[in-house]
Amino acid sequence: MTDFDTLQHAIIATTQQRQAETVACETLLSALYFAFRHANGAGQPLNNVSMEPLTQSVRLRPLPLGSWHAVWFRLGICEVLLRVRRDGGGFVGEYGEGLNFKLPNSSDREVQALARQILRVLADQYQTEYQVRHMTN
């Protein structure tokens, strides 16, 4: 078997696992989008939330197992890059400036809590920046 054949075989052997992982990560990102939209509570959707999948940073296709899946979330006038990947039965993620999270399960309640946590952390980050700038002036 040549090196080329070995590569093809390795990709084919993990196709179903990679597809399942991709679906799980994309489902979580979509659930976060809806959680951000409903962060104000039931019946009060936020219309200025959007999600744009990020494919430009992909350097290898198909994505190997354990790869990051990323989107830009537009939260009003704030845009945040959020990346997720599978971690055992759950997910780990990164967003903003070095911020991260671990989501052991992706129940609706957990995803909604994560969306609210991300909004609070981002708000704290901007408020701290604002306070620091005004204290030094």
Secondary structure, DSSP 4 states (H G I P E B T S, - for coil): --HHHHHHHHHHHTHHHHHHHHHHHHHHHHHHHHHHHTTT-TT---SSEEEEE--TT--SSSPPTT--EEEEEEETTEEEEEEEEEETTEEEEEETTTEEEEES---HHHHHHHHHHHHHHHHHHHHHHHHHHHHH-
